[in-house]
Amino acid sequence: MTELDAAKPLSGAHVVVCVGGGIAAYKAALIVRLLDKAGATVEVVMTARAQQFIGAMTFQALTRRPVFTDMFSATEEATIGHIQVADRADLVIVAPATANLIARLAAGMADDPVCSVVLATKAPVLLAPSMNVNMWSHPLTVANVKRLIDVAGHRTVGPGTGFLACQWVGPGRLADPETIVAAAAAILGPQDLAGQRIVVTAGPTFEPIDPARFIGNRSSGKMGVALAAAAARRGATVQLILGPSALPDPLGVVTTRVETARELETALAAAVTTADVVVMAAAVADYRPRTVATQKLKRGTLGKTTTLELVANPDLLAGLGTRRKAKGKRKGAPILVGFAAETADVIANARKKLVHKRVDLIVANDVSEADAGFGVDTNRVILVDAAGEVHVPHADKATVAHRILDRVVALLPRKHLK
């Protein structure tokens, strides 16, 4: 398998999707589509019961490859097809993994294409359970899943909780296809941040003027969220502190929502005590109103002009740098990564910030550029540290996030030598 690419996190990976016979089988089509979009080569294996819910032709069209459905096919088994499929796999995903299929896998059976491929593969196996809530909680199913995890080393994703096809409400629904693909990417991605605890701040802060108005900025949080997701994919334990943003919480990340700079300061103080890396991507407001009106300020009472008195918010990055310096060589001083959103003299201003804030790395960009500023899906940045500058060319923010983390990984071995 080739090295994974950030824009297509499964590029070069050969993924086998095994479809079990449950109502959620139709969702396997979207899983296959998303895997293909993520750059994977996808093969599909189906049980006979799965074909009662969705046709093999659907998967053949999506993968542009034959679908393995018959252990006794003169063509599919001419070269012992199920072994060939198992050997080609970098990852096997079983979705949906029904109660019946899980039981048969736990028993080590090999009497249908799916069980044969799972039993024969040396690749990691990811199970995505889907069944009635009572089936899921039954002691035999619990024991079967435990056996597959403890003995076979398989991994699971889901099930989700919600309204089931059987009219019951509870755990048992197939995990969202996006969640399954993200789990696949985490299994196959580089794990060079495994064991590291990373804190990421992202998004703007809103400093209230009154119940209806605030001081804010144009940050969407997209860059910070991309960094948190990329770090989790590379094996880190990640806590994201996210300001007001319409973005959903990234998968595999503990997310704390805040609104103001002082709320962010409180959340950050608790999070950094055990952090190995702190990435300060949030666009924290420099100032806040000295007083906040308890009622909406009416235009008619303010006149044609009015004055808003502001006070400085704490400089969170500088505060971390000062505390980190005080620790010296003692264990516990994290790598600090700051961001510099500039509109002129980008490198010069970033280097000043690197020194004055006492940080290890500054990620600088020109936010006046239409395709690399606030609120867009792409970015171009310059990584500035004691060793020099690295220009990261224009790319989607997921790709840029991985290039930033590449530099963080390079800094980690000497994090206690400051």
Secondary structure by P-SEA (a helix, b strand, c coil): ccccccccccccbbbbbbbcccccccaaaaaaaaaaaaccbbbbbbcaaaaacccaaaaaaaacbbbbcccccccccccaaaaaaaaaccbbbcccccaaaaaaaaacccccaaaaaaaacccbbbbbccccccccccaaaaaaaaaaaaccccccccccccccccccccccccccaaaaaaaaaaaacccccccbbbbbbbbbbbbbccccccccccccaaaaaaaaaaaaaaccbbbbbccccccccccccbbbbbccaaaaaaaaaaaaccccbbbcccccccccccccccccccccccccbbbbbbbbccaaaaaaaaaaaaacccccccbbbbbbbcccaaaaaaaaaaaaacccccccccccccccccccccbbbbbbcccbbbbbccccaaaaaaaaaaaaaaaccccccc
